[in-house]
Amino acid sequence: MTTLAQKIDALLPQTQCTQCGYDGCMPYAEAIANLGAAINRCPPGGDAGIDAIAALLGQPITPLDPSCGSHLPHRVAVIDEAACIGCAKCLKPCPTDAIIGANKFMHAVIASLCTGCELCIPPCPVDCITMVIDEQFSSPVDAMLARERFRFHNFRIVRDARERSEGLAAKERAALHG
């Protein structure tokens, strides 16, 4: 059975941008469903998103809360290859792992996976990331892909931390017994 929060989440654009003040689309959807949070805090969803959530909940339509930002056409990150120093600081905040590269190597963005969240921009020490309009990212299939990539991103982070912790524990055991 689909919960109300899941129904609301399905209407959100899955940018995971946190502009709404929550840690992603599902936490925002849960806040709307369970805590009565305002339905007008998603700039990427714009008026269409507000209208859809209002219809689902039987609430009046309200304008986008300007304190959250403004609705813009979908944009994707582009990394200036000449300026990128390979610091890898943009990799971790990307909620869909759309940025590829390795430490000390130039990074690139897979545009079809970029949700336009802009979370990669603040950690970049050389300001080599810009946003450009992307007309291709607007179908529900893309939002579903973004949601699944975000879930895997979170799973991968937890898995990698667990594996690092287990590896360190194994080394400590070996050092004590070796």
Backbone torsions as a table, in degrees:
resi	resn	phi	psi	omega
1	MET	NA	133.3	-178.7
2	THR	-82.7	129.8	178.8
3	THR	-80.3	165.0	176.4
4	LEU	-60.8	-40.9	178.8
5	ALA	-60.6	-39.8	178.5
6	GLN	-66.5	-37.2	177.4
7	LYS	-65.6	-41.3	177.8
8	ILE	-66.2	-44.7	179.2
9	ASP	-57.3	-36.9	179.5
10	ALA	-65.2	-21.6	179.2
11	LEU	-89.7	-14.5	-179.0
12	LEU	-82.7	154.1	-172.7
13	PRO	-76.9	-6.2	176.3
14	GLN	64.9	32.6	175.3
15	THR	-77.7	-23.1	-178.7
16	GLN	58.4	31.6	-171.2
17	CYS	-77.6	-18.5	-179.0
18	THR	68.7	9.8	179.2
19	GLN	-63.6	-23.5	-179.7
20	CYS	-73.1	-14.1	-177.0
21	GLY	99.0	1.4	178.8
22	TYR	-114.8	164.8	-174.7
23	ASP	-81.5	29.0	178.0
24	GLY	141.3	179.1	-175.9
25	CYS	-66.8	-44.6	-179.4
26	MET	-66.1	-44.0	175.8
27	PRO	-59.1	-36.3	176.5
28	TYR	-66.8	-44.1	178.5
29	ALA	-60.7	-41.3	178.0
30	GLU	-64.6	-38.3	178.6
31	ALA	-65.9	-39.1	176.8
32	ILE	-64.7	-48.8	-174.9
33	ALA	-68.7	-41.2	-170.6
34	ASN	-104.1	-24.1	-174.6
35	LEU	-117.9	-1.6	179.9
36	GLY	73.1	26.5	178.0
37	ALA	-59.7	152.9	179.0
38	ALA	-61.3	144.5	-177.4
39	ILE	-89.8	2.6	-172.3
40	ASN	-112.5	34.8	-174.6
41	ARG	-110.8	14.8	-176.3
42	CYS	-113.1	92.9	179.2
43	PRO	-58.1	-42.5	179.8
44	PRO	-61.9	-31.4	179.0
45	GLY	-75.1	-26.6	177.2
46	GLY	58.2	-159.2	-178.7
47	ASP	-62.4	-36.7	-179.2
48	ALA	-63.1	-40.7	178.6
49	GLY	-66.9	-43.5	177.8
50	ILE	-61.5	-45.0	179.4
51	ASP	-59.0	-43.5	-177.8
52	ALA	-66.7	-43.1	179.9
53	ILE	-67.9	-41.4	178.0
54	ALA	-59.5	-42.8	179.4
55	ALA	-64.2	-43.6	179.4
56	LEU	-59.8	-42.5	-174.4
57	LEU	-92.0	-7.3	-177.2
58	GLY	69.0	32.4	-179.8
59	GLN	-105.0	159.7	175.6
60	PRO	-70.6	151.9	177.7
61	ILE	-77.8	132.0	177.3
62	THR	-122.6	151.5	179.2
63	PRO	-69.2	157.2	177.8
64	LEU	-55.5	133.1	177.7
65	ASP	-68.7	113.5	-175.9
66	PRO	-65.7	-18.2	178.7
67	SER	-70.3	-14.8	179.4
68	CYS	-91.3	-13.7	-177.2
69	GLY	123.8	-171.8	179.3
70	SER	-122.5	155.6	179.2
71	HIS	-75.0	128.7	178.7
72	LEU	-125.6	157.8	172.1
73	PRO	-59.2	153.0	-179.5
74	HIS	-59.4	135.0	178.4
75	ARG	-127.2	156.9	176.2
76	VAL	-125.3	154.9	178.7
77	ALA	-77.5	144.0	173.8
78	VAL	-131.4	132.7	-179.9
79	ILE	-103.3	127.9	176.1
80	ASP	-73.7	105.4	-174.4
81	GLU	-59.5	-35.8	-178.9
82	ALA	-68.7	-29.7	-177.1
83	ALA	-93.6	-20.2	-177.1
84	CYS	-64.9	129.1	-179.9
85	ILE	-101.0	1.0	177.4
86	GLY	73.0	30.4	-177.6
87	CYS	-72.6	-19.7	178.3
88	ALA	70.6	11.4	180.0
89	LYS	-71.0	-17.6	179.4
90	CYS	-84.0	-16.7	-174.9
91	LEU	-68.1	-50.4	-173.5
92	LYS	-63.3	-43.1	-177.6
93	PRO	-74.0	-12.8	-179.2
94	CYS	-68.6	114.2	-174.0
95	PRO	-72.6	-11.9	-179.3
96	THR	-120.8	11.8	-178.6
97	ASP	53.5	40.1	-179.6
98	ALA	-80.8	-12.4	179.1
99	ILE	-98.4	130.3	179.3
100	ILE	-117.5	153.4	-179.9
101	GLY	146.6	177.5	179.8
102	ALA	-136.6	162.1	-180.0
103	ASN	-55.1	132.5	-179.8
104	LYS	72.8	12.4	174.6
105	PHE	-124.9	154.0	179.8
106	MET	-62.3	146.3	179.5
107	HIS	-108.7	159.8	178.3
108	ALA	-142.6	160.1	180.0
109	VAL	-110.4	132.3	172.1
110	ILE	-85.6	101.3	-171.4
111	ALA	-56.6	-37.1	-177.6
112	SER	-68.8	-14.0	179.3
113	LEU	-105.3	-11.2	-177.7
114	CYS	-77.5	127.3	179.7
115	THR	-91.2	-5.6	-179.8
116	GLY	78.5	21.8	-174.9
117	CYS	-69.1	-22.8	-179.7
118	GLU	70.4	10.3	-179.2
119	LEU	-69.3	-16.1	178.9
120	CYS	-80.3	-18.7	-173.8
121	ILE	-70.9	-51.2	-176.3
122	PRO	-57.0	-39.7	-178.2
123	PRO	-76.3	-9.8	-177.2
124	CYS	-71.9	116.3	-176.5
125	PRO	-76.9	-12.9	-178.1
126	VAL	-115.9	9.9	177.9
127	ASP	49.9	47.1	-178.7
128	CYS	-97.4	6.1	-178.6
129	ILE	-108.4	127.1	175.9
130	THR	-126.2	164.6	179.0
131	MET	-110.0	135.4	177.5
132	VAL	-126.5	148.6	-179.5
133	ILE	-64.7	136.0	178.7
134	ASP	-128.2	112.1	-177.5
135	GLU	-79.2	-12.0	-170.8
136	GLN	-87.2	-16.1	-174.1
137	PHE	-99.2	89.9	178.0
138	SER	-152.7	-5.4	-176.4
139	SER	-86.6	155.8	177.5
140	PRO	-59.0	-28.9	177.7
141	VAL	-61.9	-41.1	178.2
142	ASP	-64.8	-40.5	177.9
143	ALA	-63.5	-39.9	178.1
144	MET	-64.2	-42.2	177.7
145	LEU	-62.4	-44.2	179.7
146	ALA	-61.2	-41.7	179.1
147	ARG	-61.6	-46.2	-179.7
148	GLU	-65.9	-39.2	178.3
149	ARG	-66.4	-36.9	177.2
150	PHE	-64.4	-43.6	178.1
151	ARG	-61.8	-42.7	179.5
152	PHE	-68.1	-38.8	177.1
153	HIS	-55.4	-48.4	179.9
154	ASN	-65.6	-41.6	176.6
155	PHE	-59.7	-44.8	-177.9
156	ARG	-63.3	-41.4	-179.7
157	ILE	-62.4	-45.3	179.0
158	VAL	-65.0	-44.8	-179.8
159	ARG	-61.1	-46.7	-178.7
160	ASP	-63.3	-39.6	178.5
161	ALA	-65.0	-42.4	178.6
162	ARG	-62.6	-44.4	-179.4
163	GLU	-64.8	-39.3	176.6
164	ARG	-63.1	-44.3	-179.8
165	SER	-62.9	-44.7	178.5
166	GLU	-64.0	-38.9	178.4
167	GLY	-64.5	-42.3	177.9
168	LEU	-65.6	-40.6	178.7
169	ALA	-63.3	-40.4	178.7
170	ALA	-64.4	-40.0	177.9
171	LYS	-65.1	-40.4	178.5
172	GLU	-64.6	-42.0	178.0
173	ARG	-61.8	-43.8	-179.6
174	ALA	-63.6	-38.8	-180.0
175	ALA	-67.6	-36.5	179.4
176	LEU	-71.5	-33.2	-175.8
177	HIS	-104.5	2.1	-172.2
178	GLY	-109.0	NA	NA
